[in-house]
Amino acid sequence: MSQQDVVWVTLESVRWDHTSLSEHARDTTPTLSRLAAEGRGYDDCFSHDIWTRASTASILTGRASSAHRTWSNDAGLPDPIETIPEAFREAGYRTVGISPNGQFGPGTGLDRGFDDFHYLTRSTLSSEVGLVSLVRWAANLRRHSGGFTRDGNQHCLGYLSTNVAKRHVRRAATDDRPLFLYVHYGDSHHAYVPPIAWRERFADDLPMPVDEAVDVALDMSDRMYEHIADGVPFDDDEWTALRTLYDTAVAYVDHLTGELVAAARRDLADPVIVVTADHGELFGERGLLAHMLVNNAAVSNVPLVVAGGTDFPETGPIQHADVMKMLCRDLGVDHPVPVGRDLRERDREFAVVQRSGARTRHKLDQITRHNPEFPQGEYHTDDVTALFTSEWCYRRTDDDEELVARGGESVDASADRPAVTAELRAECQRWLEEHGRPVGETERVDFDENTEAQLRELGYLQ
């Protein structure tokens, strides 16, 4: 296959069962549905980790979280690890990354290998997006953002990200080099406050006025640890408001994806289009919000569609590294993508989702400050590796294990299914020995003041 242009879009915090690829009641992702109809859509894609930094590191290195170790609050990408953008660049591609989230940016080392990297924050907008785009965005704050407010949680940067991406697509149309474009859309992250012009999209499903629903969402995000400490005490109307606004935010990033895909297909010759999510989201499962502490299906089963010039197989479990493995092979990019598998040669028997103990302990510290009686013993505080088959989820720490049925996350069936447990225990051990060992020395992150402020708004720093 020739060196096709690649447009990879990662949506923030989007769980598969809230997309139109599932049987969800709301049509949240018509763009993803169209792409799946043209190419291939997957209902059993799992992220490699449960939060942006670690999951993105796995996407961009093809390594497991326990290998790249970029999975705790103070960890950046180790120097010895070659990134996939570096390999694309070495193969002759022009590589572009766009992110509004400091977890995927210079501070964590995940900008490595991009010829052009645009990290969008308040202080960088004019230099990164250009004056014309910034003026258009500012003049249309109700259409593209939260209006005239100083609350960062109400502002959306997806319009600006799309404009930057389109600029690079236009440039690629006359460039001798093919394009590898990686765009991270962050507007579906909590607090789930879409642009004002979008807030009526599913308003008929809201049990309260839109403005009140927005207040519920902002309060949930601002006091997230306190709400978890108190047992997520939302009533039915408040849960409905949160889920409805989340779906609205998902619909907005799907719309942006559609605009970018249309531009890429207009200006480029049959580009490969990949759209997925970095992780899912929790809405009360295990008494939690956002994406923390557990690696269950709600926070790891994500959408995935691939379209344009590739022949990806129908399959069971699939992960981001599998997509990268097949792309690298097809496009002549020399990168081993160690944890990926070419699913045209052999199906994946299980997907592997990890999460670090260090980040979990930090989160539990934040929660128990609000309530020392919070039942933190219900959550593993060591590193956890989970294997997802079509029927089961097997989880393992250094000194514990459990087996739960997919869809029945609260009941440990390991004692009742010893043969299944033993088989998955052996598979997990083999996988950890082959893919899970650390590579290089963990780098410490170095966030500037603006990045710290942004991550604080997103709930990552307290």
LUMZA-399921 format. One record per residue (C-alpha): y, x, z; residue in one letter. Coordinates in Angstrom, 3 decimals, decimal comma. Layout:
BEGIN
Y:X:Z:resn
Y:X:Z:a
...
***
This chain:
BEGIN
Y:X:Z:resn
0,000:0,000:0,000:m
3,525:1,259:-0,766:s
6,003:1,940:2,003:q
7,277:-1,576:2,555:q
10,261:-2,367:4,708:d
9,308:-3,611:8,174:v
11,303:-6,092:10,259:v
9,891:-6,438:13,771:w
11,494:-9,062:16,025:v
10,680:-9,240:19,722:t
11,800:-12,343:21,591:l
12,540:-12,020:25,285:e
10,336:-13,868:27,826:s
8,734:-16,340:25,378:v
5,352:-17,731:26,349:r
3,053:-18,954:23,593:w
2,505:-22,425:25,045:d
6,238:-23,191:24,809:h
6,334:-22,512:21,067:t
5,578:-24,775:18,111:s
2,511:-22,628:17,426:l
0,898:-24,416:20,358:s
0,681:-28,135:21,084:e
3,965:-28,055:22,946:h
5,831:-31,365:22,899:a
9,132:-29,873:21,716:r
9,557:-28,228:18,319:d
11,040:-25,047:19,713:t
10,086:-22,532:17,016:t
10,124:-23,974:13,481:p
10,799:-20,489:12,079:t
7,644:-19,109:13,674:l
5,681:-22,087:12,360:s
6,909:-21,491:8,804:r
6,081:-17,798:8,985:l
2,623:-18,560:10,376:a
1,981:-20,982:7,521:a
2,985:-18,309:4,980:e
1,161:-15,462:6,688:g
-0,830:-15,424:9,889:r
-0,156:-16,877:13,323:g
-2,103:-16,035:16,481:y
-2,659:-18,131:19,571:d
-4,402:-15,438:21,619:d
-1,934:-12,562:21,517:c
-1,394:-10,779:24,823:f
1,387:-8,428:25,816:s
0,367:-5,080:27,290:h
2,468:-5,609:30,415:d
4,544:-8,340:32,046:i
8,130:-7,097:31,758:w
10,409:-5,731:29,085:t
10,483:-2,005:29,841:r
6,741:-1,536:30,141:a
5,799:-3,939:27,356:s
8,309:-2,429:24,937:t
7,095:1,066:25,807:a
3,576:0,011:24,843:s
4,760:-1,578:21,588:i
6,711:1,533:20,623:l
4,153:4,160:21,709:t
0,833:2,392:21,167:g
-0,216:3,405:24,685:r
-1,249:1,468:27,770:a
1,223:1,081:30,613:s
-0,878:3,229:32,929:s
-0,740:5,962:30,264:a
2,983:6,007:29,460:h
3,858:5,097:33,083:r
7,146:3,501:32,016:t
6,332:0,565:34,249:w
8,313:0,881:37,470:s
12,003:0,558:38,259:n
12,724:4,294:38,245:d
10,421:5,340:35,389:a
11,407:6,376:31,877:g
9,304:7,429:28,900:l
7,670:10,871:29,317:p
8,832:13,525:26,852:d
5,406:14,470:25,428:p
4,709:10,972:24,129:i
5,461:10,514:20,441:e
6,937:7,120:19,693:t
6,007:5,010:16,699:i
9,628:4,996:15,436:p
9,461:8,806:15,422:e
6,336:8,599:13,269:a
7,963:6,086:10,895:f
10,965:8,396:10,594:r
8,671:11,344:9,866:e
7,030:9,247:7,136:a
10,374:8,798:5,408:g
11,614:5,566:6,948:y
15,118:4,922:8,219:r
14,590:3,568:11,712:t
16,929:1,103:13,440:v
16,713:-0,399:16,930:g
18,890:-3,177:18,370:i
18,803:-4,268:22,004:s
21,019:-6,171:24,469:p
18,714:-5,276:27,376:n
18,988:-1,989:29,262:g
15,234:-1,937:29,807:q
14,987:-1,117:26,100:f
17,706:1,441:25,623:g
18,880:5,009:26,100:p
18,511:4,910:29,874:g
14,742:4,451:29,691:t
14,152:6,757:26,721:g
12,934:3,904:24,536:l
15,612:4,572:21,935:d
13,687:7,695:20,950:r
12,921:7,921:17,253:g
15,588:5,503:16,015:f
18,061:6,963:13,517:d
20,474:4,237:14,555:d
20,196:2,555:17,928:f
22,568:-0,229:18,943:h
22,621:-0,997:22,652:y
24,892:-4,008:23,156:l
26,806:-4,270:26,427:t
30,313:-5,431:27,254:r
31,633:-1,903:26,999:s
29,890:-1,075:23,702:t
30,358:-4,267:21,691:l
33,353:-3,157:19,654:s
31,808:0,183:18,733:s
28,301:-1,131:18,076:e
28,908:-4,390:16,217:v
32,259:-3,726:14,551:g
35,613:-5,422:14,979:l
35,093:-8,131:12,353:v
31,829:-9,403:13,886:s
33,284:-9,214:17,376:l
36,366:-11,242:16,388:v
34,202:-13,880:14,690:r
31,992:-14,110:17,781:w
34,989:-14,368:20,112:a
36,570:-17,056:17,941:a
33,367:-19,109:18,085:n
32,291:-18,643:21,711:l
31,174:-22,263:22,022:r
28,985:-21,992:18,930:r
27,496:-18,576:19,632:h
27,861:-18,202:23,398:s
28,873:-19,867:26,651:g
32,550:-20,404:25,949:g
35,389:-18,820:27,864:f
33,687:-17,735:31,063:t
33,369:-14,459:32,936:r
29,789:-15,313:33,952:d
27,620:-12,842:32,034:g
24,577:-15,118:32,369:n
26,283:-17,677:30,131:q
27,057:-15,294:27,284:h
24,658:-14,806:24,371:c
24,645:-11,711:22,191:l
22,061:-12,807:19,639:g
24,669:-13,640:17,005:y
26,015:-10,107:17,246:l
22,528:-8,577:17,170:s
21,790:-10,562:14,019:t
24,986:-9,390:12,335:n
24,172:-5,751:13,086:v
20,625:-6,249:11,792:a
21,881:-7,896:8,594:k
24,227:-4,972:8,023:r
21,275:-2,582:8,104:h
19,255:-4,852:5,821:v
22,071:-4,799:3,257:r
22,267:-1,036:3,506:r
18,500:-0,741:3,029:a
18,720:-2,704:-0,210:a
20,414:0,290:-1,856:t
18,766:3,057:0,185:d
15,973:5,193:-1,242:d
14,272:5,117:2,147:r
12,299:2,117:3,413:p
13,527:0,431:6,592:l
11,831:0,064:9,968:f
14,015:-2,414:11,856:l
13,190:-3,385:15,446:y
15,317:-6,171:16,962:v
15,049:-7,388:20,539:h
16,598:-10,840:21,082:y
17,489:-11,307:24,742:g
18,986:-14,797:24,865:d
15,769:-16,463:26,061:s
15,813:-14,441:29,292:h
16,666:-16,391:32,446:h
19,082:-17,997:33,292:a
18,074:-20,018:30,172:y
21,676:-20,889:29,276:v
21,951:-21,260:25,490:p
25,248:-21,397:23,581:p
27,290:-24,528:24,265:i
26,701:-25,828:20,736:a
22,941:-25,708:21,338:w
22,775:-27,383:24,728:r
22,339:-30,887:23,303:e
19,269:-29,967:21,256:r
16,768:-31,357:23,770:f
19,306:-33,122:26,004:a
17,452:-36,435:25,690:d
14,663:-34,840:27,737:d
16,992:-33,918:30,582:l
16,994:-36,132:33,702:p
20,601:-35,168:34,436:m
23,785:-34,281:32,545:p
23,641:-30,996:30,640:v
26,271:-29,355:32,840:d
24,259:-30,144:35,964:e
21,119:-28,747:34,347:a
22,996:-25,543:33,533:v
24,075:-25,300:37,182:d
20,422:-25,619:38,245:v
19,420:-22,838:35,862:a
22,226:-20,532:36,951:l
21,377:-21,096:40,604:d
17,695:-20,413:39,935:m
18,561:-17,121:38,288:s
21,245:-16,047:40,777:d
19,060:-16,791:43,814:r
15,652:-16,201:42,256:m
14,180:-14,098:45,072:y
15,431:-16,519:47,674:e
13,868:-19,466:45,819:h
10,540:-17,651:45,563:i
10,703:-16,776:49,260:a
11,223:-20,462:50,030:d
8,243:-21,578:47,913:g
10,207:-22,458:44,721:v
11,464:-25,726:46,253:p
12,610:-27,448:43,063:f
12,083:-31,180:42,665:d
10,620:-32,719:39,496:d
14,032:-33,244:37,890:d
15,043:-29,635:38,520:e
11,784:-28,294:37,066:w
12,320:-30,483:34,006:t
15,856:-29,149:33,657:a
14,664:-25,536:33,846:l
11,886:-26,004:31,318:r
14,093:-27,976:28,935:t
16,873:-25,386:28,952:l
14,295:-22,623:28,546:y
12,942:-24,414:25,485:d
16,480:-24,724:24,167:t
17,035:-20,998:24,580:a
13,726:-20,342:22,798:v
14,856:-22,609:19,943:a
18,080:-20,622:19,676:y
16,374:-17,224:19,334:v
13,958:-18,776:16,830:d
17,010:-19,887:14,824:h
18,438:-16,365:14,913:l
15,091:-15,018:13,776:t
15,178:-17,396:10,837:g
18,620:-16,149:9,808:e
17,484:-12,526:9,951:l
14,260:-13,220:8,054:v
16,188:-15,058:5,329:a
18,540:-12,096:4,931:a
15,663:-9,611:4,845:a
13,806:-11,592:2,202:r
16,952:-11,980:0,117:r
17,885:-8,297:0,114:d
14,544:-6,486:0,476:l
11,416:-6,499:-1,670:a
8,658:-8,350:0,197:d
9,291:-6,946:3,689:p
6,634:-7,107:6,371:v
7,844:-9,544:9,049:i
6,470:-9,424:12,598:v
7,724:-11,798:15,296:v
6,389:-11,777:18,835:t
7,548:-11,677:22,483:a
7,587:-8,901:25,041:d
5,980:-11,112:27,708:h
5,857:-14,705:28,881:g
7,495:-16,488:31,808:e
6,518:-18,144:35,079:l
7,528:-21,667:36,056:f
6,018:-22,014:39,504:g
2,566:-20,616:38,720:e
1,353:-18,757:41,812:r
4,633:-19,776:43,472:g
6,684:-17,509:41,197:l
9,538:-17,463:38,711:l
10,507:-15,188:35,817:a
7,952:-12,391:35,207:h
6,686:-10,524:38,228:m
3,791:-9,839:40,642:l
0,954:-11,349:38,567:v
-0,524:-10,686:35,133:n
-1,871:-14,115:34,272:n
-1,774:-15,923:30,926:a
1,560:-17,643:31,606:a
3,332:-14,297:31,689:v
1,255:-12,445:29,081:s
0,022:-14,875:26,379:n
2,785:-14,586:23,775:v
3,433:-15,781:20,222:p
2,671:-13,541:17,263:l
3,209:-14,143:13,560:v
2,870:-11,653:10,705:v
3,991:-12,401:7,158:a
4,757:-10,536:3,961:g
2,613:-8,123:2,031:g
-0,101:-7,591:4,599:t
-3,603:-8,948:4,948:d
-4,134:-9,362:8,656:f
-7,404:-10,948:9,745:p
-8,058:-14,118:11,639:e
-9,285:-12,957:15,015:t
-9,665:-13,682:18,694:g
-7,656:-11,617:21,167:p
-4,977:-9,439:19,586:i
-2,305:-7,170:21,053:q
0,886:-5,548:19,816:h
-0,747:-2,139:19,456:a
-3,313:-3,661:17,081:d
-0,507:-4,809:14,799:v
1,110:-1,366:14,930:m
-2,235:0,315:14,248:k
-2,803:-1,730:11,106:m
0,803:-1,314:9,935:l
0,686:2,461:10,376:c
-2,533:2,702:8,408:r
-1,293:0,462:5,611:d
2,110:2,122:5,299:l
1,031:5,765:5,511:g
2,536:6,395:8,947:v
0,757:9,107:10,913:d
0,506:7,870:14,489:h
-2,743:7,380:16,429:p
-1,612:4,186:18,239:v
-4,256:5,067:20,852:p
-4,723:1,679:22,486:v
-4,597:-0,249:19,201:g
-7,506:-1,338:17,053:r
-7,760:-2,095:13,344:d
-9,112:-5,620:13,653:l
-10,208:-5,609:10,026:r
-12,931:-3,193:11,071:e
-13,913:-4,581:14,465:r
-12,811:-7,551:16,539:d
-11,297:-7,081:19,962:r
-13,645:-8,371:22,667:e
-10,863:-8,573:25,241:f
-7,147:-8,004:25,670:a
-5,838:-5,779:28,465:v
-2,700:-6,585:30,465:v
-1,485:-4,246:33,188:q
1,227:-4,258:35,817:r
2,297:-1,588:38,279:s
1,973:-1,670:42,031:g
5,284:0,143:42,538:a
7,313:-2,579:40,826:r
5,350:-5,256:42,668:t
6,087:-3,695:46,035:r
9,759:-3,496:45,137:h
9,799:-7,171:44,177:k
8,019:-8,169:47,387:l
10,631:-6,242:49,360:d
13,356:-8,281:47,674:q
11,541:-11,552:48,396:i
10,654:-10,880:52,029:t
14,258:-10,025:52,843:r
14,860:-13,749:52,501:h
11,700:-14,816:54,277:n
9,616:-12,339:56,327:p
6,871:-14,986:56,487:e
6,405:-15,056:52,726:f
2,633:-14,784:52,020:p
2,812:-11,417:50,290:q
-0,856:-10,798:51,063:g
-1,683:-13,177:48,195:e
-0,465:-10,587:45,682:y
-2,058:-7,253:44,893:h
0,262:-4,379:45,762:t
-1,690:-1,759:43,792:d
-1,732:-1,291:40,032:d
-3,633:-4,135:38,362:v
-5,565:-4,084:35,097:t
-6,616:-7,458:33,699:a
-9,124:-8,101:30,905:l
-8,772:-11,408:29,042:f
-11,715:-12,737:27,040:t
-11,842:-16,150:25,413:s
-13,239:-17,603:28,656:e
-12,434:-15,260:31,518:w
-9,832:-13,077:33,112:c
-11,150:-10,120:35,090:y
-8,662:-8,282:37,329:r
-9,172:-4,955:39,017:r
-7,270:-2,761:41,440:t
-8,413:0,469:43,071:d
-10,283:-1,422:45,783:d
-10,603:-5,049:44,694:d
-11,653:-7,249:41,792:e
-11,679:-10,914:40,855:e
-12,934:-13,097:38,025:l
-11,141:-16,313:37,136:v
-11,678:-18,779:34,338:a
-8,949:-18,991:31,713:r
-6,954:-22,020:32,778:g
-8,313:-21,875:36,339:g
-6,347:-18,960:37,713:e
-6,645:-19,833:41,405:s
-10,432:-19,745:41,896:v
-12,308:-16,427:42,119:d
-15,669:-16,895:40,388:a
-16,929:-13,317:40,727:s
-19,575:-14,227:43,306:a
-20,827:-17,140:41,191:d
-20,856:-15,168:37,936:r
-22,199:-11,734:38,908:p
-23,421:-10,875:35,404:a
-20,062:-11,599:33,791:v
-18,301:-9,698:36,559:t
-20,567:-6,670:36,182:a
-20,136:-6,600:32,402:e
-16,340:-6,783:32,588:l
-16,245:-4,275:35,451:r
-18,068:-1,766:33,243:a
-15,824:-2,551:30,256:e
-12,725:-2,114:32,417:c
-13,937:1,237:33,715:q
-14,635:2,482:30,179:r
-11,250:1,282:28,973:w
-9,386:2,966:31,834:l
-11,200:6,243:31,227:e
-10,393:6,143:27,513:e
-6,877:4,669:27,525:h
-5,531:4,452:31,050:g
-5,009:8,059:32,125:r
-1,362:9,174:32,520:p
0,202:11,216:29,712:v
2,897:13,712:30,682:g
5,211:13,628:33,665:e
7,104:10,426:34,350:t
10,799:10,707:33,576:e
13,349:9,193:35,945:r
15,704:6,651:34,407:v
19,383:7,403:34,160:d
21,411:4,199:33,882:f
25,153:4,298:33,434:d
27,445:1,923:35,334:e
27,562:-0,684:32,557:n
23,785:-0,777:32,167:t
23,327:-1,162:35,912:e
25,771:-4,074:35,917:a
23,922:-5,757:33,058:q
20,502:-5,297:34,674:l
21,894:-6,667:37,916:r
22,964:-9,843:36,096:e
19,459:-10,156:34,655:l
17,925:-9,887:38,131:g
16,338:-6,441:37,707:y
18,575:-4,696:40,231:l
19,749:-5,985:43,584:q
***
